[in-house]
Amino acid sequence: MDDNYQTYLNRVARMLLPEAYKSQVQHIQESSKFQLHSGARQAVPFPGYTLITPSADEESENSTFYAKLKAYQQELLQLPVNSDLIIPVPPASFHFTLADLIWDSAYRHAYEKNPEFEQQLHSCCNEIFQQYQQSITRGTNPISWQMLGLIVMPRAIAVCLVPKDERSYDQIIKFRRTIYQNPKLIALGIEQNYHFTAHITLAYFGQISPDLDRGKFSTLLSQLNQQWLMDSPEFLIHRVELRKFDDMTRYYREPDWPSLDF
């Protein structure tokens, strides 16, 4: 399902064009992951498992990248729009998702149907990681990506990332295929739902007012992106971990849960 290297670069580059923002903003929707409670937006239960890089609060090698991302998020929040339109995620939870596994109703169903689901998922990921570790040839060059710019998704705003070279892209795609084509994971209900678009989510959409000037909003986003294009910080992928989440604000793990060092 995932693109080859050149197709990926072409596809994500188009997502940052001013006309793409105009089109995307026409279709934005309120995210159900955050809802009003006592006058403030709060994360609602949305449980599941994912394979991600260590989150920003536990990541030292990409601390400079995350510091810039936090500053970018603040600029996004200062845009002159309805204060309930853009709902930020905690900067401590910033992360790069290598492969989504299972979430929300699919997770609840799998857990109810199979009391050993989580134990089997952990065991499976551990097995895959060990096999993958043995199959990779360690190069001297790290898996390096960099920020391309701001992208608008149906219910969220994120920064998109692109690989610094073809090898960095192929390593991640090979890893994803290893996950999504594993028969044991498939038997647990794990499946690939989306084309890979490397991104780090900055915020979700809250209330979308009927009088939102979508043309103006898309222009503001495009202008903000132009400022950010002057600086494309680098992101190194050196580790992926199995993490659990209860909502979209925190991704956690126990020390003995499966992890893989690239």
ChimeraX attribute file (.defattr): number of C-alpha atoms within 10 A of each C-alpha:
attribute: neighborCount
match mode: 1-to-1
recipient: residues
	/A:1	9
	/A:2	14
	/A:3	13
	/A:4	12
	/A:5	17
	/A:6	10
	/A:7	11
	/A:8	18
	/A:9	15
	/A:10	10
	/A:11	12
	/A:12	18
	/A:13	16
	/A:14	12
	/A:15	19
	/A:16	20
	/A:17	13
	/A:18	17
	/A:19	13
	/A:20	16
	/A:21	24
	/A:22	19
	/A:23	15
	/A:24	17
	/A:25	21
	/A:26	13
	/A:27	12
	/A:28	17
	/A:29	16
	/A:30	18
	/A:31	17
	/A:32	13
	/A:33	18
	/A:34	21
	/A:35	17
	/A:36	13
	/A:37	10
	/A:38	7
	/A:39	7
	/A:40	9
	/A:41	16
	/A:42	16
	/A:43	17
	/A:44	16
	/A:45	13
	/A:46	17
	/A:47	17
	/A:48	21
	/A:49	21
	/A:50	19
	/A:51	21
	/A:52	21
	/A:53	23
	/A:54	26
	/A:55	22
	/A:56	21
	/A:57	14
	/A:58	12
	/A:59	15
	/A:60	12
	/A:61	13
	/A:62	18
	/A:63	14
	/A:64	13
	/A:65	18
	/A:66	22
	/A:67	13
	/A:68	15
	/A:69	20
	/A:70	18
	/A:71	12
	/A:72	19
	/A:73	21
	/A:74	13
	/A:75	11
	/A:76	21
	/A:77	17
	/A:78	11
	/A:79	14
	/A:80	10
	/A:81	16
	/A:82	12
	/A:83	12
	/A:84	14
	/A:85	17
	/A:86	23
	/A:87	22
	/A:88	20
	/A:89	17
	/A:90	16
	/A:91	21
	/A:92	16
	/A:93	20
	/A:94	23
	/A:95	20
	/A:96	20
	/A:97	20
	/A:98	22
	/A:99	24
	/A:100	21
	/A:101	23
	/A:102	21
	/A:103	20
	/A:104	14
	/A:105	12
	/A:106	15
	/A:107	21
	/A:108	15
	/A:109	12
	/A:110	18
	/A:111	14
	/A:112	11
	/A:113	10
	/A:114	12
	/A:115	10
	/A:116	11
	/A:117	16
	/A:118	15
	/A:119	9
	/A:120	15
	/A:121	19
	/A:122	16
	/A:123	14
	/A:124	18
	/A:125	22
	/A:126	17
	/A:127	13
	/A:128	19
	/A:129	21
	/A:130	13
	/A:131	12
	/A:132	16
	/A:133	14
	/A:134	9
	/A:135	9
	/A:136	12
	/A:137	8
	/A:138	10
	/A:139	9
	/A:140	6
	/A:141	8
	/A:142	15
	/A:143	22
	/A:144	17
	/A:145	20
	/A:146	18
	/A:147	23
	/A:148	24
	/A:149	25
	/A:150	27
	/A:151	25
	/A:152	24
	/A:153	18
	/A:154	15
	/A:155	18
	/A:156	20
	/A:157	24
	/A:158	18
	/A:159	20
	/A:160	21
	/A:161	24
	/A:162	24
	/A:163	23
	/A:164	17
	/A:165	12
	/A:166	13
	/A:167	16
	/A:168	19
	/A:169	19
	/A:170	15
	/A:171	13
	/A:172	19
	/A:173	19
	/A:174	12
	/A:175	16
	/A:176	19
	/A:177	14
	/A:178	15
	/A:179	26
	/A:180	18
	/A:181	13
	/A:182	16
	/A:183	13
	/A:184	16
	/A:185	18
	/A:186	13
	/A:187	9
	/A:188	18
	/A:189	15
	/A:190	22
	/A:191	17
	/A:192	18
	/A:193	11
	/A:194	10
	/A:195	10
	/A:196	18
	/A:197	16
	/A:198	22
	/A:199	21
	/A:200	20
	/A:201	26
	/A:202	26
	/A:203	21
	/A:204	24
	/A:205	22
	/A:206	24
	/A:207	18
	/A:208	16
	/A:209	12
	/A:210	7
	/A:211	6
	/A:212	13
	/A:213	12
	/A:214	19
	/A:215	13
	/A:216	14
	/A:217	17
	/A:218	21
	/A:219	16
	/A:220	17
	/A:221	21
	/A:222	22
	/A:223	12
	/A:224	17
	/A:225	21
	/A:226	15
	/A:227	11
	/A:228	17
	/A:229	13
	/A:230	9
	/A:231	13
	/A:232	15
	/A:233	18
	/A:234	18
	/A:235	23
	/A:236	17
	/A:237	21
	/A:238	15
	/A:239	14
	/A:240	21
	/A:241	22
	/A:242	25
	/A:243	23
	/A:244	20
	/A:245	17
	/A:246	17
	/A:247	18
	/A:248	20
	/A:249	18
	/A:250	16
	/A:251	21
	/A:252	15
	/A:253	14
	/A:254	9
	/A:255	7
	/A:256	7
	/A:257	13
	/A:258	22
	/A:259	21
	/A:260	17
	/A:261	10
	/A:262	17
